[in-house]
């Protein structure tokens, strides 16, 4: 979701708006990456991670840019 950064996109390959997704916070799983198919299977909503290798393949949940934010402890 950062304009001009490699790996960023405005909408995924299913037309869902891209958004920041916190996967893990303080060692706990917060959210998973979903495309429309996975979201339907798990009775939730797509969160903009449905991406394709090309138009010949179905969309699957895939990563975009990944960041690790600073925590409360120093390395």
PDB file with SEQRES, HELIX, SHEET and CRYST1 records, atoms N, CA, C and O in Angstrom:
SEQRES   1 A   75  UNK UNK UNK UNK UNK UNK UNK UNK UNK UNK UNK UNK UNK          
SEQRES   2 A   75  UNK UNK UNK UNK UNK UNK UNK UNK UNK UNK UNK UNK UNK          
SEQRES   3 A   75  UNK UNK UNK UNK UNK UNK UNK UNK UNK UNK UNK UNK UNK          
SEQRES   4 A   75  UNK UNK UNK UNK UNK UNK UNK UNK UNK UNK UNK UNK UNK          
SEQRES   5 A   75  UNK UNK UNK UNK UNK UNK UNK UNK UNK UNK UNK UNK UNK          
SEQRES   6 A   75  UNK UNK UNK UNK UNK UNK UNK UNK UNK UNK                      
HELIX    1 AA1 UNK A   36  UNK A   41  1                                   6    
SHEET    1 AA1 2 UNK A  24  UNK A  25  0                                        
SHEET    2 AA1 2 UNK A  28  UNK A  29 -1                                        
CRYST1    1.000    1.000    1.000  90.00  90.00  90.00 P 1           1          
ATOM      1  N   UNK A   1       0.812  -1.214   0.000  1.00  0.00           N  
ATOM      2  CA  UNK A   1       0.000   0.000   0.000  1.00  0.00           C  
ATOM      3  C   UNK A   1       0.847   1.267   0.000  1.00  0.00           C  
ATOM      4  O   UNK A   1       0.317   2.367   0.156  1.00  0.00           O  
ATOM      5  N   UNK A   2       2.161   1.118  -0.174  1.00  0.00           N  
ATOM      6  CA  UNK A   2       3.038   2.290  -0.214  1.00  0.00           C  
ATOM      7  C   UNK A   2       3.307   2.632  -1.680  1.00  0.00           C  
ATOM      8  O   UNK A   2       3.976   1.863  -2.370  1.00  0.00           O  
ATOM      9  N   UNK A   3       2.803   3.770  -2.172  1.00  0.00           N  
ATOM     10  CA  UNK A   3       2.951   4.119  -3.585  1.00  0.00           C  
ATOM     11  C   UNK A   3       4.400   4.086  -4.051  1.00  0.00           C  
ATOM     12  O   UNK A   3       5.289   4.618  -3.386  1.00  0.00           O  
ATOM     13  N   UNK A   4       4.626   3.462  -5.192  1.00  0.00           N  
ATOM     14  CA  UNK A   4       5.939   3.424  -5.807  1.00  0.00           C  
ATOM     15  C   UNK A   4       6.864   2.353  -5.267  1.00  0.00           C  
ATOM     16  O   UNK A   4       7.939   2.142  -5.827  1.00  0.00           O  
ATOM     17  N   UNK A   5       6.487   1.670  -4.204  1.00  0.00           N  
ATOM     18  CA  UNK A   5       7.340   0.637  -3.627  1.00  0.00           C  
ATOM     19  C   UNK A   5       7.064  -0.696  -4.313  1.00  0.00           C  
ATOM     20  O   UNK A   5       5.909  -1.094  -4.469  1.00  0.00           O  
ATOM     21  N   UNK A   6       8.123  -1.379  -4.721  1.00  0.00           N  
ATOM     22  CA  UNK A   6       7.985  -2.671  -5.369  1.00  0.00           C  
ATOM     23  C   UNK A   6       7.199  -3.615  -4.464  1.00  0.00           C  
ATOM     24  O   UNK A   6       7.484  -3.711  -3.270  1.00  0.00           O  
ATOM     25  N   UNK A   7       6.209  -4.312  -5.027  1.00  0.00           N  
ATOM     26  CA  UNK A   7       5.386  -5.225  -4.246  1.00  0.00           C  
ATOM     27  C   UNK A   7       4.091  -4.591  -3.769  1.00  0.00           C  
ATOM     28  O   UNK A   7       3.207  -5.291  -3.275  1.00  0.00           O  
ATOM     29  N   UNK A   8       3.964  -3.275  -3.908  1.00  0.00           N  
ATOM     30  CA  UNK A   8       2.729  -2.592  -3.512  1.00  0.00           C  
ATOM     31  C   UNK A   8       1.727  -2.623  -4.651  1.00  0.00           C  
ATOM     32  O   UNK A   8       2.100  -2.702  -5.822  1.00  0.00           O  
ATOM     33  N   UNK A   9       0.465  -2.562  -4.301  1.00  0.00           N  
ATOM     34  CA  UNK A   9      -0.607  -2.513  -5.291  1.00  0.00           C  
ATOM     35  C   UNK A   9      -1.814  -1.836  -4.657  1.00  0.00           C  
ATOM     36  O   UNK A   9      -1.983  -1.869  -3.438  1.00  0.00           O  
ATOM     37  N   UNK A  10      -2.652  -1.224  -5.484  1.00  0.00           N  
ATOM     38  CA  UNK A  10      -3.854  -0.538  -4.979  1.00  0.00           C  
ATOM     39  C   UNK A  10      -5.024  -1.500  -4.798  1.00  0.00           C  
ATOM     40  O   UNK A  10      -5.778  -1.410  -3.829  1.00  0.00           O  
ATOM     41  N   UNK A  11      -5.157  -2.410  -5.737  1.00  0.00           N  
ATOM     42  CA  UNK A  11      -6.195  -3.444  -5.659  1.00  0.00           C  
ATOM     43  C   UNK A  11      -5.552  -4.783  -5.984  1.00  0.00           C  
ATOM     44  O   UNK A  11      -4.605  -4.848  -6.768  1.00  0.00           O  
ATOM     45  N   UNK A  12      -6.069  -5.858  -5.380  1.00  0.00           N  
ATOM     46  CA  UNK A  12      -5.513  -7.167  -5.686  1.00  0.00           C  
ATOM     47  C   UNK A  12      -6.061  -7.656  -7.029  1.00  0.00           C  
ATOM     48  O   UNK A  12      -6.816  -6.937  -7.684  1.00  0.00           O  
ATOM     49  N   UNK A  13      -5.698  -8.840  -7.433  1.00  0.00           N  
ATOM     50  CA  UNK A  13      -6.091  -9.347  -8.747  1.00  0.00           C  
ATOM     51  C   UNK A  13      -7.541  -9.800  -8.820  1.00  0.00           C  
ATOM     52  O   UNK A  13      -7.985 -10.280  -9.863  1.00  0.00           O  
ATOM     53  N   UNK A  14      -8.288  -9.654  -7.726  1.00  0.00           N  
ATOM     54  CA  UNK A  14      -9.720  -9.929  -7.721  1.00  0.00           C  
ATOM     55  C   UNK A  14     -10.535  -8.644  -7.605  1.00  0.00           C  
ATOM     56  O   UNK A  14     -11.763  -8.685  -7.529  1.00  0.00           O  
ATOM     57  N   UNK A  15      -9.847  -7.504  -7.592  1.00  0.00           N  
ATOM     58  CA  UNK A  15     -10.526  -6.218  -7.516  1.00  0.00           C  
ATOM     59  C   UNK A  15     -10.773  -5.706  -6.108  1.00  0.00           C  
ATOM     60  O   UNK A  15     -11.434  -4.683  -5.932  1.00  0.00           O  
ATOM     61  N   UNK A  16     -10.251  -6.404  -5.096  1.00  0.00           N  
ATOM     62  CA  UNK A  16     -10.409  -5.951  -3.712  1.00  0.00           C  
ATOM     63  C   UNK A  16      -9.359  -4.883  -3.407  1.00  0.00           C  
ATOM     64  O   UNK A  16      -8.204  -5.004  -3.814  1.00  0.00           O  
ATOM     65  N   UNK A  17      -9.769  -3.842  -2.690  1.00  0.00           N  
ATOM     66  CA  UNK A  17      -8.846  -2.762  -2.334  1.00  0.00           C  
ATOM     67  C   UNK A  17      -7.767  -3.298  -1.389  1.00  0.00           C  
ATOM     68  O   UNK A  17      -8.067  -4.007  -0.429  1.00  0.00           O  
ATOM     69  N   UNK A  18      -6.524  -2.955  -1.670  1.00  0.00           N  
ATOM     70  CA  UNK A  18      -5.402  -3.355  -0.816  1.00  0.00           C  
ATOM     71  C   UNK A  18      -5.446  -2.565   0.481  1.00  0.00           C  
ATOM     72  O   UNK A  18      -5.852  -1.403   0.499  1.00  0.00           O  
ATOM     73  N   UNK A  19      -5.026  -3.205   1.567  1.00  0.00           N  
ATOM     74  CA  UNK A  19      -4.962  -2.519   2.854  1.00  0.00           C  
ATOM     75  C   UNK A  19      -3.842  -3.126   3.675  1.00  0.00           C  
ATOM     76  O   UNK A  19      -3.403  -4.245   3.411  1.00  0.00           O  
ATOM     77  N   UNK A  20      -3.390  -2.401   4.647  1.00  0.00           N  
ATOM     78  CA  UNK A  20      -2.386  -2.940   5.560  1.00  0.00           C  
ATOM     79  C   UNK A  20      -3.039  -4.025   6.398  1.00  0.00           C  
ATOM     80  O   UNK A  20      -4.165  -3.865   6.868  1.00  0.00           O  
ATOM     81  N   UNK A  21      -2.331  -5.122   6.582  1.00  0.00           N  
ATOM     82  CA  UNK A  21      -2.855  -6.249   7.340  1.00  0.00           C  
ATOM     83  C   UNK A  21      -1.823  -6.643   8.392  1.00  0.00           C  
ATOM     84  O   UNK A  21      -0.705  -7.030   8.052  1.00  0.00           O  
ATOM     85  N   UNK A  22      -2.191  -6.547   9.651  1.00  0.00           N  
ATOM     86  CA  UNK A  22      -1.296  -6.968  10.726  1.00  0.00           C  
ATOM     87  C   UNK A  22      -1.489  -8.471  10.894  1.00  0.00           C  
ATOM     88  O   UNK A  22      -2.564  -8.929  11.280  1.00  0.00           O  
ATOM     89  N   UNK A  23      -0.432  -9.236  10.599  1.00  0.00           N  
ATOM     90  CA  UNK A  23      -0.520 -10.691  10.702  1.00  0.00           C  
ATOM     91  C   UNK A  23      -0.225 -11.172  12.118  1.00  0.00           C  
ATOM     92  O   UNK A  23      -0.964 -11.988  12.669  1.00  0.00           O  
ATOM     93  N   UNK A  24       0.853 -10.665  12.702  1.00  0.00           N  
ATOM     94  CA  UNK A  24       1.260 -11.070  14.047  1.00  0.00           C  
ATOM     95  C   UNK A  24       1.564  -9.818  14.851  1.00  0.00           C  
ATOM     96  O   UNK A  24       2.248  -8.912  14.375  1.00  0.00           O  
ATOM     97  N   UNK A  25       1.053  -9.774  16.065  1.00  0.00           N  
ATOM     98  CA  UNK A  25       1.308  -8.636  16.939  1.00  0.00           C  
ATOM     99  C   UNK A  25       1.576  -9.161  18.345  1.00  0.00           C  
ATOM    100  O   UNK A  25       0.770  -9.904  18.905  1.00  0.00           O  
ATOM    101  N   UNK A  26       2.708  -8.769  18.903  1.00  0.00           N  
ATOM    102  CA  UNK A  26       3.136  -9.218  20.235  1.00  0.00           C  
ATOM    103  C   UNK A  26       3.090 -10.739  20.351  1.00  0.00           C  
ATOM    104  O   UNK A  26       2.667 -11.285  21.370  1.00  0.00           O  
ATOM    105  N   UNK A  27       3.535 -11.415  19.287  1.00  0.00           N  
ATOM    106  CA  UNK A  27       3.636 -12.865  19.303  1.00  0.00           C  
ATOM    107  C   UNK A  27       2.333 -13.606  19.078  1.00  0.00           C  
ATOM    108  O   UNK A  27       2.304 -14.832  19.183  1.00  0.00           O  
ATOM    109  N   UNK A  28       1.269 -12.912  18.776  1.00  0.00           N  
ATOM    110  CA  UNK A  28      -0.031 -13.554  18.569  1.00  0.00           C  
ATOM    111  C   UNK A  28      -0.544 -13.311  17.157  1.00  0.00           C  
ATOM    112  O   UNK A  28      -0.434 -12.212  16.613  1.00  0.00           O  
ATOM    113  N   UNK A  29      -1.104 -14.358  16.583  1.00  0.00           N  
ATOM    114  CA  UNK A  29      -1.694 -14.259  15.259  1.00  0.00           C  
ATOM    115  C   UNK A  29      -2.912 -13.346  15.314  1.00  0.00           C  
ATOM    116  O   UNK A  29      -3.819 -13.563  16.117  1.00  0.00           O  
ATOM    117  N   UNK A  30      -2.933 -12.325  14.462  1.00  0.00           N  
ATOM    118  CA  UNK A  30      -4.032 -11.362  14.445  1.00  0.00           C  
ATOM    119  C   UNK A  30      -4.995 -11.606  13.281  1.00  0.00           C  
ATOM    120  O   UNK A  30      -6.213 -11.529  13.441  1.00  0.00           O  
ATOM    121  N   UNK A  31      -4.433 -11.897  12.118  1.00  0.00           N  
ATOM    122  CA  UNK A  31      -5.263 -12.057  10.923  1.00  0.00           C  
ATOM    123  C   UNK A  31      -4.510 -12.911   9.914  1.00  0.00           C  
ATOM    124  O   UNK A  31      -3.281 -12.983   9.948  1.00  0.00           O  
ATOM    125  N   UNK A  32      -5.238 -13.549   9.029  1.00  0.00           N  
ATOM    126  CA  UNK A  32      -4.653 -14.319   7.942  1.00  0.00           C  
ATOM    127  C   UNK A  32      -4.826 -13.557   6.645  1.00  0.00           C  
ATOM    128  O   UNK A  32      -5.582 -12.587   6.589  1.00  0.00           O  
ATOM    129  N   UNK A  33      -4.135 -13.987   5.604  1.00  0.00           N  
ATOM    130  CA  UNK A  33      -4.308 -13.401   4.280  1.00  0.00           C  
ATOM    131  C   UNK A  33      -5.395 -14.186   3.555  1.00  0.00           C  
ATOM    132  O   UNK A  33      -5.357 -15.415   3.504  1.00  0.00           O  
ATOM    133  N   UNK A  34      -6.362 -13.466   2.995  1.00  0.00           N  
ATOM    134  CA  UNK A  34      -7.471 -14.122   2.319  1.00  0.00           C  
ATOM    135  C   UNK A  34      -7.651 -13.618   0.899  1.00  0.00           C  
ATOM    136  O   UNK A  34      -7.518 -12.423   0.636  1.00  0.00           O  
ATOM    137  N   UNK A  35      -7.954 -14.529  -0.017  1.00  0.00           N  
ATOM    138  CA  UNK A  35      -8.532 -14.174  -1.303  1.00  0.00           C  
ATOM    139  C   UNK A  35     -10.026 -14.468  -1.156  1.00  0.00           C  
ATOM    140  O   UNK A  35     -10.466 -14.864  -0.077  1.00  0.00           O  
ATOM    141  N   UNK A  36     -10.804 -14.286  -2.205  1.00  0.00           N  
ATOM    142  CA  UNK A  36     -12.250 -14.501  -2.096  1.00  0.00           C  
ATOM    143  C   UNK A  36     -12.606 -15.949  -1.773  1.00  0.00           C  
ATOM    144  O   UNK A  36     -13.505 -16.207  -0.973  1.00  0.00           O  
ATOM    145  N   UNK A  37     -11.903 -16.894  -2.396  1.00  0.00           N  
ATOM    146  CA  UNK A  37     -12.201 -18.309  -2.173  1.00  0.00           C  
ATOM    147  C   UNK A  37     -11.910 -18.710  -0.728  1.00  0.00           C  
ATOM    148  O   UNK A  37     -12.743 -19.345  -0.081  1.00  0.00           O  
ATOM    149  N   UNK A  38     -10.744 -18.346  -0.226  1.00  0.00           N  
ATOM    150  CA  UNK A  38     -10.380 -18.687   1.153  1.00  0.00           C  
ATOM    151  C   UNK A  38     -11.310 -17.984   2.145  1.00  0.00           C  
ATOM    152  O   UNK A  38     -11.699 -18.572   3.154  1.00  0.00           O  
ATOM    153  N   UNK A  39     -11.664 -16.745   1.863  1.00  0.00           N  
ATOM    154  CA  UNK A  39     -12.557 -16.002   2.761  1.00  0.00           C  
ATOM    155  C   UNK A  39     -13.923 -16.684   2.838  1.00  0.00           C  
ATOM    156  O   UNK A  39     -14.505 -16.795   3.918  1.00  0.00           O  
ATOM    157  N   UNK A  40     -14.425 -17.133   1.709  1.00  0.00           N  
ATOM    158  CA  UNK A  40     -15.719 -17.818   1.703  1.00  0.00           C  
ATOM    159  C   UNK A  40     -15.627 -19.116   2.497  1.00  0.00           C  
ATOM    160  O   UNK A  40     -16.527 -19.436   3.273  1.00  0.00           O  
ATOM    161  N   UNK A  41     -14.551 -19.859   2.308  1.00  0.00           N  
ATOM    162  CA  UNK A  41     -14.350 -21.122   3.022  1.00  0.00           C  
ATOM    163  C   UNK A  41     -14.326 -20.911   4.533  1.00  0.00           C  
ATOM    164  O   UNK A  41     -14.853 -21.737   5.280  1.00  0.00           O  
ATOM    165  N   UNK A  42     -13.720 -19.816   4.991  1.00  0.00           N  
ATOM    166  CA  UNK A  42     -13.584 -19.556   6.423  1.00  0.00           C  
ATOM    167  C   UNK A  42     -14.650 -18.597   6.950  1.00  0.00           C  
ATOM    168  O   UNK A  42     -14.557 -18.125   8.083  1.00  0.00           O  
ATOM    169  N   UNK A  43     -15.662 -18.310   6.131  1.00  0.00           N  
ATOM    170  CA  UNK A  43     -16.788 -17.462   6.516  1.00  0.00           C  
ATOM    171  C   UNK A  43     -16.335 -16.092   7.027  1.00  0.00           C  
ATOM    172  O   UNK A  43     -16.739 -15.636   8.096  1.00  0.00           O  
ATOM    173  N   UNK A  44     -15.484 -15.458   6.222  1.00  0.00           N  
ATOM    174  CA  UNK A  44     -15.009 -14.114   6.550  1.00  0.00           C  
ATOM    175  C   UNK A  44     -14.961 -13.308   5.250  1.00  0.00           C  
ATOM    176  O   UNK A  44     -15.601 -13.697   4.273  1.00  0.00           O  
ATOM    177  N   UNK A  45     -14.240 -12.228   5.212  1.00  0.00           N  
ATOM    178  CA  UNK A  45     -14.160 -11.371   4.032  1.00  0.00           C  
ATOM    179  C   UNK A  45     -12.738 -11.391   3.455  1.00  0.00           C  
ATOM    180  O   UNK A  45     -11.766 -11.633   4.170  1.00  0.00           O  
ATOM    181  N   UNK A  46     -12.644 -11.135   2.168  1.00  0.00           N  
ATOM    182  CA  UNK A  46     -11.338 -11.015   1.537  1.00  0.00           C  
ATOM    183  C   UNK A  46     -10.669  -9.742   2.047  1.00  0.00           C  
ATOM    184  O   UNK A  46     -11.327  -8.717   2.224  1.00  0.00           O  
ATOM    185  N   UNK A  47      -9.368  -9.812   2.279  1.00  0.00           N  
ATOM    186  CA  UNK A  47      -8.678  -8.614   2.759  1.00  0.00           C  
ATOM    187  C   UNK A  47      -7.632  -8.114   1.753  1.00  0.00           C  
ATOM    188  O   UNK A  47      -6.631  -7.509   2.133  1.00  0.00           O  
ATOM    189  N   UNK A  48      -7.882  -8.377   0.473  1.00  0.00           N  
ATOM    190  CA  UNK A  48      -7.038  -7.788  -0.565  1.00  0.00           C  
ATOM    191  C   UNK A  48      -5.732  -8.498  -0.823  1.00  0.00           C  
ATOM    192  O   UNK A  48      -4.770  -7.864  -1.258  1.00  0.00           O  
ATOM    193  N   UNK A  49      -5.661  -9.801  -0.569  1.00  0.00           N  
ATOM    194  CA  UNK A  49      -4.424 -10.540  -0.800  1.00  0.00           C  
ATOM    195  C   UNK A  49      -4.565 -11.580  -1.901  1.00  0.00           C  
ATOM    196  O   UNK A  49      -3.703 -12.451  -2.022  1.00  0.00           O  
ATOM    197  N   UNK A  50      -5.630 -11.521  -2.716  1.00  0.00           N  
ATOM    198  CA  UNK A  50      -5.802 -12.456  -3.824  1.00  0.00           C  
ATOM    199  C   UNK A  50      -4.943 -12.022  -5.005  1.00  0.00           C  
ATOM    200  O   UNK A  50      -5.245 -11.025  -5.661  1.00  0.00           O  
ATOM    201  N   UNK A  51      -3.886 -12.760  -5.277  1.00  0.00           N  
ATOM    202  CA  UNK A  51      -2.971 -12.365  -6.350  1.00  0.00           C  
ATOM    203  C   UNK A  51      -2.726 -13.538  -7.281  1.00  0.00           C  
ATOM    204  O   UNK A  51      -2.786 -14.697  -6.870  1.00  0.00           O  
ATOM    205  N   UNK A  52      -2.452 -13.229  -8.524  1.00  0.00           N  
ATOM    206  CA  UNK A  52      -2.229 -14.238  -9.557  1.00  0.00           C  
ATOM    207  C   UNK A  52      -0.816 -14.128 -10.121  1.00  0.00           C  
ATOM    208  O   UNK A  52      -0.225 -13.049 -10.150  1.00  0.00           O  
ATOM    209  N   UNK A  53      -0.291 -15.261 -10.568  1.00  0.00           N  
ATOM    210  CA  UNK A  53       0.988 -15.263 -11.286  1.00  0.00           C  
ATOM    211  C   UNK A  53       0.759 -14.628 -12.654  1.00  0.00           C  
ATOM    212  O   UNK A  53       1.571 -13.827 -13.117  1.00  0.00           O  
ATOM    213  N   UNK A  54      -0.356 -14.992 -13.302  1.00  0.00           N  
ATOM    214  CA  UNK A  54      -0.783 -14.395 -14.560  1.00  0.00           C  
ATOM    215  C   UNK A  54      -2.276 -14.648 -14.698  1.00  0.00           C  
ATOM    216  O   UNK A  54      -2.877 -15.311 -13.853  1.00  0.00           O  
ATOM    217  N   UNK A  55      -2.871 -14.128 -15.749  1.00  0.00           N  
ATOM    218  CA  UNK A  55      -4.306 -14.303 -15.942  1.00  0.00           C  
ATOM    219  C   UNK A  55      -4.692 -15.765 -16.150  1.00  0.00           C  
ATOM    220  O   UNK A  55      -5.870 -16.104 -16.034  1.00  0.00           O  
ATOM    221  N   UNK A  56      -3.741 -16.629 -16.449  1.00  0.00           N  
ATOM    222  CA  UNK A  56      -4.017 -18.052 -16.681  1.00  0.00           C  
ATOM    223  C   UNK A  56      -4.247 -18.838 -15.394  1.00  0.00           C  
ATOM    224  O   UNK A  56      -4.758 -19.957 -15.439  1.00  0.00           O  
ATOM    225  N   UNK A  57      -3.882 -18.279 -14.271  1.00  0.00           N  
ATOM    226  CA  UNK A  57      -3.964 -18.990 -12.997  1.00  0.00           C  
ATOM    227  C   UNK A  57      -4.983 -18.331 -12.075  1.00  0.00           C  
ATOM    228  O   UNK A  57      -5.216 -17.125 -12.157  1.00  0.00           O  
ATOM    229  N   UNK A  58      -5.590 -19.129 -11.197  1.00  0.00           N  
ATOM    230  CA  UNK A  58      -6.524 -18.524 -10.239  1.00  0.00           C  
ATOM    231  C   UNK A  58      -5.762 -17.704  -9.187  1.00  0.00           C  
ATOM    232  O   UNK A  58      -4.577 -17.928  -8.941  1.00  0.00           O  
ATOM    233  N   UNK A  59      -6.456 -16.777  -8.593  1.00  0.00           N  
ATOM    234  CA  UNK A  59      -5.849 -15.983  -7.519  1.00  0.00           C  
ATOM    235  C   UNK A  59      -5.693 -16.861  -6.280  1.00  0.00           C  
ATOM    236  O   UNK A  59      -6.529 -17.721  -6.004  1.00  0.00           O  
ATOM    237  N   UNK A  60      -4.620 -16.632  -5.548  1.00  0.00           N  
ATOM    238  CA  UNK A  60      -4.382 -17.306  -4.276  1.00  0.00           C  
ATOM    239  C   UNK A  60      -3.904 -16.250  -3.284  1.00  0.00           C  
ATOM    240  O   UNK A  60      -3.389 -15.212  -3.698  1.00  0.00           O  
ATOM    241  N   UNK A  61      -4.063 -16.495  -1.979  1.00  0.00           N  
ATOM    242  CA  UNK A  61      -3.565 -15.515  -1.003  1.00  0.00           C  
ATOM    243  C   UNK A  61      -2.041 -15.434  -1.075  1.00  0.00           C  
ATOM    244  O   UNK A  61      -1.347 -16.438  -0.919  1.00  0.00           O  
ATOM    245  N   UNK A  62      -1.533 -14.225  -1.312  1.00  0.00           N  
ATOM    246  CA  UNK A  62      -0.084 -14.032  -1.421  1.00  0.00           C  
ATOM    247  C   UNK A  62       0.322 -12.774  -0.692  1.00  0.00           C  
ATOM    248  O   UNK A  62      -0.462 -11.837  -0.535  1.00  0.00           O  
ATOM    249  N   UNK A  63       1.564 -12.774  -0.250  1.00  0.00           N  
ATOM    250  CA  UNK A  63       2.126 -11.638   0.474  1.00  0.00           C  
ATOM    251  C   UNK A  63       2.313 -10.439  -0.458  1.00  0.00           C  
ATOM    252  O   UNK A  63       2.436 -10.578  -1.675  1.00  0.00           O  
ATOM    253  N   UNK A  64       2.329  -9.289   0.145  1.00  0.00           N  
ATOM    254  CA  UNK A  64       2.788  -8.072  -0.532  1.00  0.00           C  
ATOM    255  C   UNK A  64       4.043  -7.655   0.222  1.00  0.00           C  
ATOM    256  O   UNK A  64       4.852  -8.514   0.571  1.00  0.00           O  
ATOM    257  N   UNK A  65       4.227  -6.390   0.479  1.00  0.00           N  
ATOM    258  CA  UNK A  65       5.387  -5.954   1.255  1.00  0.00           C  
ATOM    259  C   UNK A  65       5.225  -6.395   2.704  1.00  0.00           C  
ATOM    260  O   UNK A  65       4.127  -6.354   3.260  1.00  0.00           O  
ATOM    261  N   UNK A  66       6.315  -6.811   3.296  1.00  0.00           N  
ATOM    262  CA  UNK A  66       6.281  -7.267   4.683  1.00  0.00           C  
ATOM    263  C   UNK A  66       7.218  -6.404   5.519  1.00  0.00           C  
ATOM    264  O   UNK A  66       8.372  -6.186   5.151  1.00  0.00           O  
ATOM    265  N   UNK A  67       6.716  -5.923   6.632  1.00  0.00           N  
ATOM    266  CA  UNK A  67       7.506  -5.088   7.524  1.00  0.00           C  
ATOM    267  C   UNK A  67       7.468  -5.676   8.921  1.00  0.00           C  
ATOM    268  O   UNK A  67       6.448  -6.220   9.346  1.00  0.00           O  
ATOM    269  N   UNK A  68       8.566  -5.568   9.626  1.00  0.00           N  
ATOM    270  CA  UNK A  68       8.616  -5.942  11.034  1.00  0.00           C  
ATOM    271  C   UNK A  68       8.818  -4.648  11.801  1.00  0.00           C  
ATOM    272  O   UNK A  68       9.861  -4.002  11.694  1.00  0.00           O  
ATOM    273  N   UNK A  69       7.812  -4.281  12.573  1.00  0.00           N  
ATOM    274  CA  UNK A  69       7.903  -3.043  13.332  1.00  0.00           C  
ATOM    275  C   UNK A  69       8.746  -3.248  14.578  1.00  0.00           C  
ATOM    276  O   UNK A  69       8.863  -4.354  15.104  1.00  0.00           O  
ATOM    277  N   UNK A  70       9.328  -2.151  15.032  1.00  0.00           N  
ATOM    278  CA  UNK A  70      10.134  -2.194  16.259  1.00  0.00           C  
ATOM    279  C   UNK A  70       9.247  -2.574  17.432  1.00  0.00           C  
ATOM    280  O   UNK A  70       8.100  -2.139  17.528  1.00  0.00           O  
ATOM    281  N   UNK A  71       9.784  -3.380  18.307  1.00  0.00           N  
ATOM    282  CA  UNK A  71       9.061  -3.788  19.506  1.00  0.00           C  
ATOM    283  C   UNK A  71       9.515  -2.991  20.716  1.00  0.00           C  
ATOM    284  O   UNK A  71      10.144  -1.940  20.590  1.00  0.00           O  
ATOM    285  N   UNK A  72       9.184  -3.509  21.890  1.00  0.00           N  
ATOM    286  CA  UNK A  72       9.537  -2.796  23.114  1.00  0.00           C  
ATOM    287  C   UNK A  72      10.949  -3.093  23.584  1.00  0.00           C  
ATOM    288  O   UNK A  72      11.478  -2.385  24.441  1.00  0.00           O  
ATOM    289  N   UNK A  73      11.578  -4.150  23.027  1.00  0.00           N  
ATOM    290  CA  UNK A  73      12.906  -4.552  23.477  1.00  0.00           C  
ATOM    291  C   UNK A  73      13.955  -4.274  22.421  1.00  0.00           C  
ATOM    292  O   UNK A  73      13.656  -4.314  21.227  1.00  0.00           O  
ATOM    293  N   UNK A  74      15.164  -3.995  22.833  1.00  0.00           N  
ATOM    294  CA  UNK A  74      16.264  -3.814  21.895  1.00  0.00           C  
ATOM    295  C   UNK A  74      16.822  -5.184  21.523  1.00  0.00           C  
ATOM    296  O   UNK A  74      16.704  -6.127  22.306  1.00  0.00           O  
ATOM    297  N   UNK A  75      17.424  -5.311  20.347  1.00  0.00           N  
ATOM    298  CA  UNK A  75      17.987  -6.602  19.957  1.00  0.00           C  
ATOM    299  C   UNK A  75      19.064  -7.047  20.921  1.00  0.00           C  
ATOM    300  O   UNK A  75      19.648  -8.116  20.744  1.00  0.00           O  
TER     301      UNK A  75                                                      
END                                                                             
